[in-house]
Amino acid sequence: MLKAVFFDMYETLISLYKSNPYFGGHISQDIGVNEKLFRSVWDSSETDRTTGKCTTAQIVERIMRENGVYSAALLDKVMQKRAASKERCFSTMNEQIIPMLESLKARGLKLGVISNCFSEEAEVIRQSKLAPYFDVLCLSFELGVCKPDRRIFEIALDGMSRALGEKLLPEECLYVGDGGSNELEAARAFGMNAVQAVWYINEVTEMILPGIEKHLSEIRKDFPQAATPMEITAFV
């Protein structure tokens, strides 16, 4: 019998692409740095930004200083735009997300999040309208470890065991994610049941966003899929 459900955040509970995004390319334009030069630092810092070794603001400041365009006001403007873009994700999420979470909680299930995220994303997630629905929030920036590392699943399971008041086993958990960062394989290898969330994959693919397909996970036939959030309730 399942006792807990863990969710990925991005492209599962919310989508980065359904509201006006503000990605690295946008930042490079705003600070006036050639995108290739910008990305030489930005892209190579992704793991460090994901595991809390540095913040997004620190990396943007470094790039600005190295290219002679630093100003505190410009850095603040960029970071405000970045945070606002992350906050908008919660206003454009699939309308079934909250009813689905409420349905799972009504069945007595514990809910958790296991998410790879940057500094500004961790802050926005904890302040979001979704945060109160979860018994455990495992955010890579805060934990210093990210998916698909087995350790983040171990931390999540330990935290949920404490929330539940008893030792929880991996097989008593369902993991729901779009499939990025090899999360489904990692969850299954850890012993959890894994389901691919494909609602945002389908929604965003239908949007007129040139080149967006390369950023989305593929439909994985080796995992069961849920085409809508409410379909998750059929797996518990």
ChimeraX attribute file (.defattr): number of C-alpha atoms within 10 A of each C-alpha:
attribute: neighborCount
match mode: 1-to-1
recipient: residues
	/A:1	7
	/A:2	17
	/A:3	19
	/A:4	26
	/A:5	26
	/A:6	28
	/A:7	21
	/A:8	25
	/A:9	19
	/A:10	18
	/A:11	24
	/A:12	23
	/A:13	25
	/A:14	21
	/A:15	24
	/A:16	21
	/A:17	22
	/A:18	20
	/A:19	16
	/A:20	12
	/A:21	17
	/A:22	17
	/A:23	12
	/A:24	16
	/A:25	15
	/A:26	15
	/A:27	19
	/A:28	21
	/A:29	12
	/A:30	13
	/A:31	20
	/A:32	14
	/A:33	19
	/A:34	12
	/A:35	15
	/A:36	11
	/A:37	13
	/A:38	23
	/A:39	16
	/A:40	11
	/A:41	14
	/A:42	20
	/A:43	11
	/A:44	10
	/A:45	16
	/A:46	16
	/A:47	19
	/A:48	17
	/A:49	25
	/A:50	27
	/A:51	22
	/A:52	20
	/A:53	14
	/A:54	17
	/A:55	18
	/A:56	21
	/A:57	17
	/A:58	12
	/A:59	18
	/A:60	22
	/A:61	19
	/A:62	15
	/A:63	22
	/A:64	20
	/A:65	12
	/A:66	13
	/A:67	15
	/A:68	11
	/A:69	14
	/A:70	16
	/A:71	13
	/A:72	9
	/A:73	9
	/A:74	15
	/A:75	20
	/A:76	13
	/A:77	13
	/A:78	20
	/A:79	17
	/A:80	12
	/A:81	17
	/A:82	21
	/A:83	16
	/A:84	16
	/A:85	19
	/A:86	23
	/A:87	20
	/A:88	18
	/A:89	22
	/A:90	20
	/A:91	15
	/A:92	14
	/A:93	19
	/A:94	18
	/A:95	12
	/A:96	14
	/A:97	17
	/A:98	17
	/A:99	12
	/A:100	17
	/A:101	22
	/A:102	13
	/A:103	15
	/A:104	19
	/A:105	16
	/A:106	10
	/A:107	11
	/A:108	10
	/A:109	19
	/A:110	23
	/A:111	22
	/A:112	23
	/A:113	22
	/A:114	24
	/A:115	25
	/A:116	27
	/A:117	24
	/A:118	22
	/A:119	21
	/A:120	20
	/A:121	21
	/A:122	21
	/A:123	17
	/A:124	18
	/A:125	19
	/A:126	13
	/A:127	12
	/A:128	14
	/A:129	12
	/A:130	15
	/A:131	15
	/A:132	11
	/A:133	15
	/A:134	16
	/A:135	18
	/A:136	23
	/A:137	22
	/A:138	24
	/A:139	30
	/A:140	23
	/A:141	26
	/A:142	19
	/A:143	15
	/A:144	16
	/A:145	22
	/A:146	25
	/A:147	23
	/A:148	17
	/A:149	15
	/A:150	15
	/A:151	15
	/A:152	21
	/A:153	25
	/A:154	13
	/A:155	16
	/A:156	18
	/A:157	22
	/A:158	17
	/A:159	18
	/A:160	26
	/A:161	17
	/A:162	13
	/A:163	15
	/A:164	15
	/A:165	9
	/A:166	10
	/A:167	12
	/A:168	19
	/A:169	16
	/A:170	21
	/A:171	16
	/A:172	15
	/A:173	25
	/A:174	23
	/A:175	25
	/A:176	29
	/A:177	28
	/A:178	29
	/A:179	24
	/A:180	20
	/A:181	15
	/A:182	14
	/A:183	25
	/A:184	26
	/A:185	17
	/A:186	19
	/A:187	25
	/A:188	17
	/A:189	13
	/A:190	16
	/A:191	16
	/A:192	23
	/A:193	21
	/A:194	26
	/A:195	24
	/A:196	26
	/A:197	30
	/A:198	24
	/A:199	20
	/A:200	26
	/A:201	20
	/A:202	15
	/A:203	13
	/A:204	18
	/A:205	16
	/A:206	10
	/A:207	11
	/A:208	8
	/A:209	11
	/A:210	8
	/A:211	9
	/A:212	12
	/A:213	13
	/A:214	8
	/A:215	10
	/A:216	19
	/A:217	19
	/A:218	15
	/A:219	16
	/A:220	15
	/A:221	8
	/A:222	10
	/A:223	16
	/A:224	14
	/A:225	20
	/A:226	20
	/A:227	15
	/A:228	17
	/A:229	22
	/A:230	17
	/A:231	14
	/A:232	21
	/A:233	13
	/A:234	7
	/A:235	13
	/A:236	16
